[in-house]
Amino acid sequence: MNERVDIVMATYNGMPYIREQVQSILWQDYPQFRLLIHDDGSTDGTVEEIRKVAERYPDKVFFIEDGITFKDAKKNFEHLLKMTDADYIFLADQDDVWLPSKVSAMLKHIKNGEQQYGGMHKPILVFSDLSPIDKNGFPKSTSMFKMENVNPRAVCLELLLSRNIIPGCVMGFNRSLLEASFPFPNAAIMHDWWLALVAAATGNILYVPKSLVLYRQHERNAIGVRDHTL
């Protein structure tokens, strides 16, 4: 395992869920990764919580305290992504729970995609299903795509031009995609949507048919589950 893997987490007022999310990332069965965190001006104790875990796991968790704030998730994630030099990158929300095999399962599919479509120089994005839970962690469904009436195997550029069905929290991608995506245009609505569009236009998108994230739904979700039927 010589790959460099970075997980980037953009935070803002993430209490009371961030501790559980960070712990689930630290419990991944793939050991070689860094967790990069940048906060966007939290006022609720999130910063203090991140500092504690960064002090406890100095080789795993890197809290970037540079005084820069955006009050914008897309710009915060872009700021983080500019700092990674990893071969493979994962996006993490602050309020979910990752299942232990998330990184290892998705990394396997990214590598398979590179082998199938032209090596590490071909942009590859992989995404999995996710299981919505409520704010207390109780399950709402075994599949978000079923709740949203979406066929994840039908992802293509034409579909993504009208709507994004791939949440950032279930994305994993290679460095080629990241380099092809910079700079993020101001007109891009969200960072994950832009990455999906670039992957569809310049590379390949692969679906992992299993749920690897418990996707927490609460009153402060930036996006959340939506019915895409209409």
C-alpha positions in Angstrom: 0.0 0.0 0.0 2.2 2.8 -1.3 -0.7 5.1 -2.3 -1.1 8.5 -0.7 -4.6 8.9 0.4 -6.1 12.1 1.8 -9.6 12.6 3.3 -10.6 16.3 3.3 -13.3 17.6 5.7 -14.6 21.1 5.6 -16.3 22.1 8.8 -18.7 24.7 10.1 -20.7 24.5 13.4 -20.5 20.7 13.3 -21.4 19.9 16.9 -22.8 17.6 18.1 -22.0 15.1 15.3 -18.4 15.7 14.4 -16.8 13.6 17.1 -18.7 10.5 15.9 -17.8 11.2 12.3 -14.1 11.7 12.9 -14.0 8.5 15.0 -15.6 6.5 12.2 -12.9 7.7 9.8 -10.1 6.8 12.2 -11.6 3.3 12.5 -11.2 2.7 8.7 -9.7 -0.7 7.9 -7.4 1.0 5.4 -4.7 2.5 7.6 -2.6 4.7 5.4 -4.4 8.0 5.1 -4.4 11.6 6.3 -7.5 13.5 7.5 -7.2 17.2 6.6 -9.7 19.5 8.3 -10.3 23.2 7.7 -12.9 25.1 9.7 -14.9 28.0 8.2 -15.4 30.1 11.4 -17.4 27.8 13.7 -18.7 29.3 16.9 -20.2 26.2 18.6 -17.2 24.2 19.9 -16.3 22.5 16.7 -12.8 24.0 16.6 -12.0 22.8 20.2 -13.2 19.3 19.3 -11.0 19.2 16.2 -8.0 20.4 18.2 -8.4 17.6 20.7 -8.5 14.9 18.1 -5.6 16.4 16.2 -3.5 16.4 19.4 -4.5 12.8 20.1 -3.8 11.5 16.6 -1.0 13.8 15.2 0.0 11.4 12.5 -3.5 11.0 11.2 -5.5 14.3 11.8 -4.2 17.6 10.5 -6.1 20.7 11.5 -5.3 23.6 9.2 -5.7 26.8 11.2 -4.8 29.6 8.9 -7.4 32.2 9.9 -9.1 32.0 6.5 -12.9 31.8 6.4 -15.3 31.7 3.4 -18.8 31.0 4.9 -19.2 28.8 1.8 -18.8 25.0 1.7 -17.7 25.0 -2.0 -14.9 27.4 -1.4 -13.9 25.7 1.9 -13.5 22.4 0.1 -11.7 24.0 -2.8 -9.3 25.5 -0.3 -8.6 22.1 1.3 -8.2 20.3 -2.1 -5.5 22.8 -3.1 -3.5 21.6 -0.1 -3.5 17.9 -0.9 -0.8 16.2 -2.9 -2.3 12.7 -2.5 -2.8 10.2 -5.3 -6.4 9.5 -4.1 -8.8 11.9 -2.4 -12.1 11.5 -0.5 -14.5 14.1 0.6 -16.0 14.0 4.1 -19.0 15.8 5.6 -18.9 16.7 9.3 -22.1 14.9 10.4 -22.1 11.5 8.8 -20.8 8.1 9.9 -18.4 6.1 7.6 -18.6 2.3 7.6 -15.1 0.7 8.3 -14.5 -0.5 4.7 -15.4 2.7 2.9 -11.9 3.8 1.9 -10.6 0.3 1.1 -13.6 -0.7 -1.0 -13.7 2.6 -3.0 -9.9 2.7 -3.5 -10.1 -0.8 -5.0 -12.7 0.4 -7.5 -10.7 3.5 -8.4 -7.7 1.4 -9.2 -9.8 -1.0 -11.2 -11.1 2.0 -13.1 -7.6 3.3 -13.8 -6.5 -0.2 -15.1 -9.6 -0.4 -17.3 -9.6 3.1 -18.7 -6.0 4.1 -19.2 -4.0 4.4 -16.0 -3.5 7.1 -13.3 -3.6 9.8 -16.0 -7.3 9.2 -16.7 -9.7 11.0 -14.4 -11.7 8.5 -12.4 -14.5 9.2 -9.9 -16.1 6.4 -7.8 -19.2 6.7 -5.7 -21.3 4.4 -3.5 -24.8 4.3 -2.1 -25.5 5.7 1.3 -28.1 5.0 4.0 -30.0 7.9 5.5 -30.3 8.2 9.3 -32.1 10.7 11.4 -30.4 13.2 13.7 -30.2 10.5 16.5 -28.7 7.9 14.3 -31.8 5.8 13.7 -32.1 4.4 10.1 -34.6 6.0 7.6 -33.7 3.8 4.6 -31.1 1.3 3.4 -30.6 3.3 0.2 -30.7 7.0 -0.5 -31.0 6.4 -4.2 -34.2 4.4 -3.6 -35.5 7.2 -1.5 -34.7 9.7 -4.2 -36.1 7.6 -7.1 -32.7 7.7 -8.8 -30.9 5.0 -10.8 -27.2 5.4 -9.9 -26.1 3.3 -12.8 -27.6 5.8 -15.2 -25.1 8.6 -14.3 -23.9 10.4 -17.4 -22.9 13.9 -18.5 -26.4 14.6 -19.8 -28.0 13.8 -16.5 -25.4 15.6 -14.4 -25.8 18.8 -16.5 -29.3 19.1 -15.2 -28.9 17.8 -11.6 -26.3 16.2 -9.3 -27.1 12.8 -7.9 -23.7 12.1 -6.4 -23.1 13.5 -2.9 -19.6 14.5 -2.1 -19.6 12.3 1.0 -19.6 9.1 -1.1 -17.1 10.3 -3.7 -13.5 9.0 -4.1 -11.3 10.1 -7.0 -7.8 10.1 -8.3 -5.4 13.0 -8.6 -6.0 13.3 -12.4 -9.6 14.3 -11.8 -8.6 16.9 -9.1 -6.0 18.5 -11.5 -8.6 18.5 -14.3 -11.1 20.3 -12.1 -9.0 23.3 -11.0 -9.8 26.1 -10.7 -13.4 25.7 -9.6 -15.5 28.2 -11.5 -17.5 30.8 -9.6 -20.6 29.6 -11.5 -20.3 26.1 -10.1 -23.1 25.6 -7.6 -21.3 23.0 -5.4 -17.8 21.4 -5.3 -19.1 17.9 -5.6 -21.3 18.7 -8.6 -18.4 20.3 -10.4 -16.1 17.3 -9.7 -18.8 15.0 -11.1 -19.3 17.1 -14.2 -15.6 17.1 -14.9 -15.3 13.3 -14.4 -18.2 12.7 -16.7 -16.8 15.0 -19.4 -13.1 14.0 -19.3 -12.9 10.6 -17.6 -15.1 7.9 -16.1 -17.5 7.5 -13.2 -18.0 4.1 -11.5 -20.7 3.0 -9.1 -20.0 0.8 -6.0 -23.3 -1.0 -5.4 -23.3 -0.9 -1.6 -24.0 1.6 1.1 -20.7 2.8 2.8 -22.0 5.9 4.6 -24.7 6.6 7.1 -26.0 9.9 5.8 -27.3 12.0 8.7 -30.5 14.0 8.1 -31.2 17.0 10.3 -32.5 20.5 10.2 -29.1 22.0 9.3 -28.2 19.8 6.2 -26.8 21.8 3.3 -28.5 19.6 0.8 -30.1 16.4 2.2 -32.3 13.8 0.6 -34.6 15.0 -2.2 -37.2 13.3 -4.4 -35.9 13.6 -8.0 -39.1 12.2 -9.7 -40.3 15.5 -11.1 
